[in-house]
Amino acid sequence: MKDLILSHLNQAEELEKLYRKNKSEFKKTFLDIYPSIQNQSPISEFWKARLQTPSDSIQWGEKSDWTFLIVVSLLAGLYAKLPAIFPIQEDFFYPKNLGLMVFPFVSAYFAWKNKLSQKSTIILTLSFLASLLYINLLPDNESSDTLVLACIHLPILLWGLLGYSFGGENWKSSESRLGFLRFNGDAIIMGGILVLSGGILSAITIGLFSLIGLRIEEFYMEYIAVFGLASIPLIATHLTQTNPQLVNKVPPIIARIFSPLVLVMLLVYLGAIVYAGKDPYNDREFLLLFNLLLIGVMALIFFSIAENSQGKNQASQNWLLLLLALATLLVNAVALSAIIFRINEWGFTPNRTAILGINILMMVHLIWVGKDLLLTVRSKKSIDQVGQTISNFLPAYLVWASTVIFLFPVLFGFV
């Protein structure tokens, strides 16, 4: 973003396009470089005033934006209703297609807003179509571990394709990937608000109709609620992009509040495991929950660093993140040793191999991030550089997800 702003410094129309593409990233980058460009162009003074003047009004976007949102939301809702239209088994359709009900449609929004090139649009479209065809052509075997693993890992791959559409032509840059992580936090918060509001509206609507003797629960949930839920990711995305000021202050607050609480919980939990005599080496369900805990804590660390990279280095917060990373590394070491023990005792299975791979990736990533955080608290690196470390490793997770999705069913004979 920095290079793009500098190269178009005297081109007002191009600067406006960059701003509309990613308002939050543009604002941060422009204000960071303003001291070095304030005397180079009169346009820079205008943009400084524009970006630093708080806006109290909500920006709803253009009419064309909402036309696009309505059309794509209807398509997403129709996709979710396919089992009701065609003779498709719901038990297999929804686990396979849950991610496909969200990510392709949100990706279409970013592809449209970012005006992706024809080549990029074709790549994106073919990738989603290939994923759709592949996952739905896998044998419908309820006892197939590779099918379950493919369904679990497919949303990760689709999430990566969403990041590609979000970043546009700059999808390889660390700034774009960190902006994508921040967008995820903002969209989740906005989506949660919309779900809560929709739930209240639904309860009131159903209650009012029941007072006059009309039972509309089944009709409402089958037709209205489905399309409403399908539209929430798109509306949340649009609102966060047109009004970054609405929720972009919330994720840093959440990270600041919950990071120390999670650290304390993690340390107490590790002690409680020893006290309770729980054994992740022989208890399969406990090992699975242990890994879910690990993934959740790692996500908190990464989102916290992504949010902190927007501001100045804060020593206390950096120390906290370092301690949390070290505690998570300990949890990861226990989980990794447990899965290696299970493989050594009972051999490789699709589930054990998948968990082994993701644990190794998280271990490497945590060591890398922890090393950078240590340098940060010693003032030898900035928190921005730690954010780059996180973003540079993200493709490794997508490669592993693709391996589980496309190779595991073949390698393990679709069992």
WOHU-V372105 format. One record per residue. RES is the residue in one letter. PHI is phi in radians with two decimals (999 if undefined). Layout:
((RES;PHI) (RES;PHI))
This chain:
((M;999) (K;-1.03) (D;-1.11) (L;-1.17) (I;-1.11) (L;-1.12) (S;-1.29) (H;-2.00) (L;-1.06) (N;-1.82) (Q;-2.06) (A;-1.05) (E;-1.16) (E;-1.19) (L;-1.11) (E;-1.12) (K;-1.11) (L;-1.10) (Y;-1.13) (R;-1.22) (K;-1.20) (N;-2.69) (K;-1.12) (S;-1.16) (E;-1.18) (F;-1.06) (K;-1.08) (K;-1.07) (T;-1.16) (F;-1.09) (L;-1.17) (D;-1.17) (I;-1.65) (Y;-0.96) (P;-0.97) (S;-1.56) (I;-2.13) (Q;-1.08) (N;-1.81) (Q;-1.61) (S;-2.71) (P;-1.14) (I;-1.12) (S;-1.10) (E;-1.17) (F;-1.06) (W;-1.18) (K;-1.09) (A;-1.14) (R;-1.15) (L;-1.37) (Q;-1.63) (T;-1.51) (P;-1.14) (S;-1.84) (D;-1.59) (S;-1.54) (I;-1.55) (Q;-1.63) (W;-1.65) (G;1.55) (E;-1.43) (K;-1.05) (S;-1.12) (D;-1.07) (W;-1.30) (T;-1.08) (F;-1.09) (L;-1.08) (I;-1.13) (V;-1.11) (V;-1.20) (S;-1.12) (L;-1.12) (L;-1.12) (A;-1.11) (G;-1.14) (L;-1.12) (Y;-1.10) (A;-1.18) (K;-1.67) (L;-0.97) (P;-1.08) (A;-1.46) (I;-1.59) (F;-2.04) (P;-1.31) (I;-2.05) (Q;-1.23) (E;-1.11) (D;-1.06) (F;-1.76) (F;-1.15) (Y;-1.22) (P;-1.06) (K;-1.31) (N;-1.95) (L;-1.01) (G;-1.14) (L;-1.25) (M;-1.41) (V;-2.06) (F;-1.12) (P;-1.08) (F;-1.33) (V;-1.19) (S;-1.09) (A;-1.07) (Y;-1.08) (F;-1.20) (A;-1.07) (W;-1.25) (K;-1.19) (N;-1.48) (K;0.88) (L;-1.01) (S;-1.12) (Q;-1.04) (K;-1.09) (S;-1.12) (T;-1.12) (I;-1.13) (I;-1.04) (L;-1.11) (T;-1.10) (L;-1.12) (S;-1.12) (F;-1.18) (L;-1.13) (A;-1.11) (S;-1.11) (L;-1.09) (L;-1.14) (Y;-1.10) (I;-1.14) (N;-1.47) (L;-1.61) (L;-1.13) (P;-1.01) (D;-1.43) (N;-2.04) (E;-1.07) (S;-1.65) (S;-1.45) (D;-1.18) (T;-1.18) (L;-1.15) (V;-1.07) (L;-1.11) (A;-1.11) (C;-1.15) (I;-1.25) (H;-1.52) (L;-1.03) (P;-1.02) (I;-1.13) (L;-1.13) (L;-1.13) (W;-1.09) (G;-1.13) (L;-1.15) (L;-1.09) (G;-1.08) (Y;-1.11) (S;-1.25) (F;-1.12) (G;-1.34) (G;1.09) (E;-1.26) (N;-1.84) (W;-1.12) (K;-1.43) (S;-1.31) (S;-1.12) (E;-1.08) (S;-1.14) (R;-1.19) (L;-1.19) (G;-1.07) (F;-1.17) (L;-1.09) (R;-1.12) (F;-1.04) (N;-1.03) (G;-1.08) (D;-1.12) (A;-1.18) (I;-1.11) (I;-1.13) (M;-1.11) (G;-1.08) (G;-1.07) (I;-1.11) (L;-1.15) (V;-1.10) (L;-1.08) (S;-1.12) (G;-1.13) (G;-1.11) (I;-1.13) (L;-1.06) (S;-1.10) (A;-1.09) (I;-1.13) (T;-1.07) (I;-1.09) (G;-1.12) (L;-1.13) (F;-1.18) (S;-1.16) (L;-1.16) (I;-1.81) (G;1.47) (L;-1.88) (R;-1.65) (I;-1.89) (E;-0.97) (E;-1.15) (F;-1.08) (Y;-1.09) (M;-1.24) (E;-1.28) (Y;-2.08) (I;-1.40) (A;-1.12) (V;-1.06) (F;-1.22) (G;-1.15) (L;-1.11) (A;-1.14) (S;-1.47) (I;-1.06) (P;-1.01) (L;-1.23) (I;-1.16) (A;-1.07) (T;-1.09) (H;-1.08) (L;-1.16) (T;-1.22) (Q;-1.41) (T;-1.54) (N;-2.36) (P;-1.05) (Q;-1.27) (L;-1.14) (V;-2.24) (N;-1.23) (K;-1.58) (V;-1.33) (P;-0.98) (P;-1.09) (I;-1.17) (I;-1.07) (A;-1.10) (R;-1.18) (I;-1.34) (F;-1.52) (S;-1.01) (P;-1.16) (L;-1.15) (V;-1.16) (L;-1.05) (V;-1.10) (M;-1.05) (L;-1.13) (L;-1.16) (V;-1.13) (Y;-1.14) (L;-1.09) (G;-1.16) (A;-1.18) (I;-1.09) (V;-1.14) (Y;-1.13) (A;-1.40) (G;1.28) (K;-1.24) (D;-2.22) (P;-1.22) (Y;-1.34) (N;-2.13) (D;-1.80) (R;-1.12) (E;-1.13) (F;-1.15) (L;-1.12) (L;-1.11) (L;-1.11) (F;-1.07) (N;-1.22) (L;-1.11) (L;-1.05) (L;-1.06) (I;-1.11) (G;-1.10) (V;-1.18) (M;-1.06) (A;-1.06) (L;-1.07) (I;-1.07) (F;-1.17) (F;-1.20) (S;-1.11) (I;-1.17) (A;-1.06) (E;-1.26) (N;-1.16) (S;-1.18) (Q;-1.41) (G;-2.09) (K;-1.41) (N;-1.09) (Q;-2.14) (A;-1.00) (S;-1.11) (Q;-1.19) (N;-1.15) (W;-1.09) (L;-1.08) (L;-1.15) (L;-1.12) (L;-1.11) (L;-1.15) (A;-1.13) (L;-1.16) (A;-1.13) (T;-1.17) (L;-1.09) (L;-1.13) (V;-1.07) (N;-1.09) (A;-1.09) (V;-1.12) (A;-1.11) (L;-1.16) (S;-1.14) (A;-1.17) (I;-1.24) (I;-1.13) (F;-1.08) (R;-1.16) (I;-1.16) (N;-1.15) (E;-1.41) (W;-2.14) (G;1.54) (F;-1.42) (T;-2.33) (P;-0.97) (N;-1.13) (R;-1.14) (T;-1.17) (A;-1.11) (I;-1.17) (L;-1.06) (G;-1.08) (I;-1.21) (N;-1.19) (I;-1.13) (L;-1.06) (M;-1.15) (M;-1.07) (V;-1.07) (H;-1.10) (L;-1.13) (I;-1.09) (W;-1.12) (V;-1.15) (G;-1.08) (K;-1.07) (D;-1.20) (L;-1.15) (L;-1.08) (L;-1.18) (T;-1.18) (V;-1.21) (R;-1.62) (S;1.08) (K;-1.81) (K;-2.55) (S;-1.68) (I;-1.14) (D;-1.05) (Q;-1.20) (V;-1.15) (G;-1.05) (Q;-1.13) (T;-1.06) (I;-1.10) (S;-1.17) (N;-1.19) (F;-1.61) (L;-0.98) (P;-1.02) (A;-1.09) (Y;-1.16) (L;-1.18) (V;-1.11) (W;-1.16) (A;-1.05) (S;-1.11) (T;-1.09) (V;-1.14) (I;-1.21) (F;-1.72) (L;-1.75) (F;-1.02) (P;-1.02) (V;-1.29) (L;-1.10) (F;-1.82) (G;1.14) (F;1.06) (V;-1.56))
